Amino acid sequence: MTPSEYADFCKRLLLAKPEACEDFPFGPQAAVYRIRGKVFAIMTRAAAEPSVNLKCDPDHALALRDMFPGVIPGYHMNKKHWNTVLLNAEMPDSELKRMVDHSYALVVKGLRKLEREALVAQYGREILKD
């Protein structure tokens, strides 16, 4: 898979999350993915190397950086809570999906109780699992 194809795969994963929306507040090269107004991913489509910033538990973020050379501290983000994942063929599809699920679940867990409970009622408790 080329980096562009892998970026398309990542975009499909991000938009498949319940109530995920995409917008471009920083211009056409940076897509921001939100749930109920809260950011859970930012994907850049630079020609050379597309990447996605994903929220991550701090301890888990460090472990992922040790395991995968394509996972680095979050570019232009709080490096304790965000990782940048380089979208290339070196990252297994299943691991990228797991990281997207983890980022989404962390943001949903951080929503106000009423919003979180409404999402769980509509989509089930699996949206909280990562």
N, C-alpha and C positions, 0 to 999 in steps of 0.2 A: 504494500500500500504506500502510495506517495504521501508526503506531508500534507498536501492539499486534501487528498482523499481521507486521511486520518482526521483532519480538522473537520471535514463534513460529518464523519462518523461521530466525533465529539459533539458537534452542534446538535445532531439528532438525539444523542443521549441527554443533553441539557434540556432541550425543548420537550422531551418526553416526560419530564417530571411534572406532577400535577400543579396546575396554575402557574407554571414557569412562563415568564415573558422575556422578550429580548428587546433591547433598545440600544441606541448608539449615541450616548451623550458626549462622547469624546471624538466623534467622527466615524467614518465608515470602516476604519481598520480595527476598531475595538468594540466588540459586542459585549454588552453587559446583560447578565441573566439574573433575574430577580424573582423572589416569591414574596408576595404581599409587600412589595416595596423594598425588601432587604436583599442585598447582593449575595449570591452564592457562587458566582463564577464570572470571570472576565476573560474573553477569548480574543487574542490578537491574530490577525491573518497576514502578518508580514510575509512577504514573498519568500524570503530565505528560510525562515523557521517559525511556523505558527506555534502558538503556545496557549495554555489556559491557566489562569490563576484560580485555585480552589481553596476554600476554607478547610482547615484541618485542625484537629486536636493537637496541641503543642508537642506532646511526647511522640505521638504518632507521626507528626510532620518530620521530626528528626529521624525517626526510623526509616521512613520512606526515602529521605534524602540519602541515607546510607545504603539502602538496597538498590535504588535505581539511579543511574547517572543522569537520566533525563528529568529528575525531580530536583529542583533547586529552591532556595528561599524565595518567597513571593516577590516578584519584580514590582516595585513601587507600592508595596503593601506592607502591612505589619508582618515581619518575617517570622514572628513567633506563631502566628495563627494562619498564615497563608503559604501555600507552595505554588510555584510555577512548574507546570508539567509541559515539557517540550513534546510537541505532537509529531512523533516520528515512529517508525516501525519497531523501535527498541522497546516500547512500552506495550505489554500485553493488553489486548482489548479488555479482558476481564478485570484487570487491575485498574484501568482507566474508568470503567463502569463503577467499580467499587469506590474509587476516589470521588466520583461525581455524586454517588449516593450518600457518601459520608458528608460531603460539603452541604448538600441539600438538607440532610437530616439535622446537622448542627444548626443551620439557620432556622429551620422550622422549630426546633427545640427552643431557640432563643426568641421566638415571637411571643407576643402577649398571650396569656393563657386563653383568653376568649378566641383569638385567631387560631391558635394551635389546636384547640379543641374542635373548632369548626372544621379545620382541615382533616383531623382524625375522623370526625363523624362522617365526612363526605367521602374520604379516600381510604380509610382504614389505618390501623396502627403501623402498618408496614412502611409508611412514609417517614416514621421516626427511626427506623432501623437503618444502620449503616454497616 
